[in-house]
Amino acid sequence: MTFVVIEGNESFENALKRFKRLCEREGILSEIKKRQHYEKPSELKKKKLLEAKKKQRRKLLQERRKYRL
């Protein structure tokens, strides 16, 4: 659970900004979006494989670009 303690004469806006930053850093919003709908384990595996392929393809393209120069 993320919480922010308002110090001394700190404004509400500053505390809210700190809270939003903490939530973003901890990945709370992305986790909520991910869990809004149930995904079957087979779908999760497919997504994971596709992401790995994309990552590998990007890495290959970057290496090729290095050698072109």
C-alpha positions in Angstrom: 0.0 0.0 0.0 1.4 3.3 -1.0 1.0 6.3 1.3 2.4 9.8 1.6 2.9 11.7 4.8 2.3 15.4 4.4 5.2 17.2 6.1 4.9 20.6 7.8 3.9 23.3 5.4 3.8 21.1 2.3 0.9 21.8 -0.1 -1.7 19.2 -1.0 -0.7 19.5 -4.7 3.0 18.6 -3.9 1.9 15.6 -1.8 -0.4 14.5 -4.6 2.4 14.7 -7.1 4.7 12.6 -4.8 1.9 10.1 -4.4 1.4 9.8 -8.2 5.2 9.4 -8.7 5.3 6.6 -6.1 2.4 4.8 -7.7 4.0 5.0 -11.1 7.3 3.8 -9.8 5.7 0.8 -8.0 3.7 0.0 -11.1 0.3 0.0 -9.3 -1.7 1.4 -12.2 -0.2 -1.0 -14.8 -0.9 -3.9 -12.4 -4.5 -2.8 -12.1 -5.0 -2.5 -15.8 -3.4 -5.9 -16.3 -5.7 -7.6 -13.8 -9.0 -6.0 -15.0 -9.8 -9.0 -17.2 -8.8 -12.6 -16.6 -6.3 -14.0 -19.0 -5.9 -17.8 -19.5 -2.5 -19.2 -18.8 -2.1 -20.2 -22.4 -2.8 -16.6 -23.5 -0.2 -15.3 -21.0 2.4 -17.8 -22.5 1.6 -16.6 -26.0 2.0 -13.0 -25.0 5.3 -13.7 -23.3 6.6 -15.6 -26.4 5.6 -12.7 -28.7 7.3 -10.2 -26.4 10.5 -12.3 -26.4 10.5 -12.5 -30.2 10.0 -8.7 -30.5 12.8 -8.1 -28.1 15.1 -10.4 -29.9 14.2 -8.9 -33.3 14.9 -5.4 -31.9 18.3 -6.5 -30.5 19.2 -8.0 -33.9 18.3 -4.8 -35.8 20.4 -2.7 -33.4 23.4 -5.0 -33.9 23.0 -4.8 -37.7 22.8 -1.0 -37.5 26.1 -0.9 -35.6 27.9 -2.8 -38.3 26.5 -0.7 -41.1 28.2 2.5 -39.9 
